[in-house]
Amino acid sequence: MSSGKTDMTVAERQAWRVRMVDEYSDNDRFAALGFSLDGKKNFRIKATGDVISFDRACAVQIAKLADREWWVARFPNDTATRYSMSEVTEFLCRATGRAGLYVGADIGE
């Protein structure tokens, strides 16, 4: 496989995207619970069991999901594999979409 994402074939790029969504759906740091009716993306932090909900991914929100080192290992900041926040957001949205509708425990109480 190529060293940078821009050198990937279409098939390699598609396989990479599937692997990334898999990783954002469930990993050692967090698991995607799904999206709620108000459009929020919901994740469970595995270390604490806390549920984190946000409207859109931003640096402040994703820092709540995993530490900086975890993100840097997956999104290195070099010219060959530079990823944008929009890609991280896309993967997080796809992960919650894959999980489906999330109804929190406090609904209906």
C-alpha positions in Angstrom: 0.0 0.0 0.0 1.1 3.6 -0.6 2.7 5.7 2.1 0.3 8.6 1.8 -3.4 8.7 1.4 -3.1 10.7 -1.8 -1.2 7.9 -3.4 -3.9 5.3 -2.7 -5.9 3.7 -5.4 -9.7 4.0 -5.3 -10.0 0.5 -3.8 -7.3 1.2 -1.2 -8.9 4.5 -0.2 -12.3 2.8 0.1 -10.9 0.0 2.3 -9.0 2.5 4.4 -12.3 4.5 5.0 -14.1 1.3 6.1 -11.2 0.5 8.5 -11.4 4.0 9.9 -15.2 3.9 10.5 -14.7 0.5 12.2 -12.1 2.0 14.5 -14.3 5.0 15.3 -17.3 2.8 16.0 -15.6 0.8 18.8 -12.0 1.0 20.0 -10.1 0.9 23.3 -11.0 4.5 24.2 -14.6 5.0 23.1 -17.6 3.4 21.4 -20.2 5.1 19.2 -23.6 4.8 20.7 -25.5 6.5 17.8 -27.2 9.7 17.1 -30.1 11.1 19.1 -33.3 12.7 17.8 -31.8 16.2 18.4 -29.0 15.3 16.0 -26.3 14.9 18.6 -23.6 12.3 18.2 -23.2 10.1 21.3 -20.2 8.2 22.5 -19.4 6.2 25.6 -15.9 6.7 27.1 -14.7 3.3 28.0 -12.5 4.3 30.9 -15.2 6.1 32.8 -18.5 4.9 31.3 -19.5 8.5 30.7 -21.6 9.4 27.7 -20.3 12.3 25.6 -22.8 14.0 23.3 -22.0 16.8 20.8 -23.6 18.5 17.8 -20.4 18.5 15.7 -16.9 17.3 16.1 -14.3 19.9 16.9 -10.9 19.8 18.5 -12.4 20.4 22.0 -15.0 17.7 21.6 -12.7 15.0 20.2 -10.2 15.6 23.0 -12.9 14.3 25.3 -13.1 11.0 23.4 -9.4 10.2 23.5 -6.1 11.8 24.5 -3.9 13.7 22.1 -1.5 10.8 21.6 -4.3 8.5 20.4 -5.4 11.0 17.8 -1.8 11.8 16.7 -1.1 8.1 16.1 -4.1 7.9 13.8 -3.8 11.3 12.2 -0.1 12.1 12.0 0.7 15.7 11.2 3.1 15.3 8.3 2.8 16.2 4.6 2.3 12.7 3.4 -0.6 11.8 5.6 -2.2 15.1 6.6 -5.8 14.7 7.6 -8.3 17.4 8.2 -10.8 17.9 11.0 -13.5 17.4 8.4 -12.3 13.8 7.9 -12.3 13.1 11.6 -15.8 14.6 11.8 -16.9 12.4 8.8 -15.6 9.3 10.5 -17.3 10.1 13.8 -20.6 10.9 12.0 -20.4 7.6 10.0 -19.7 5.7 13.2 -22.8 7.1 15.0 -24.8 6.6 11.8 -23.7 3.0 11.7 -24.8 2.6 15.4 -28.2 4.0 14.6 -30.6 5.9 16.9 -29.5 6.4 20.4 -32.1 7.0 23.1 -30.5 8.0 26.4 -31.6 6.5 29.7 -33.1 9.7 30.9 -35.6 9.9 28.1 -39.1 9.0 29.2 -38.3 9.2 32.9 
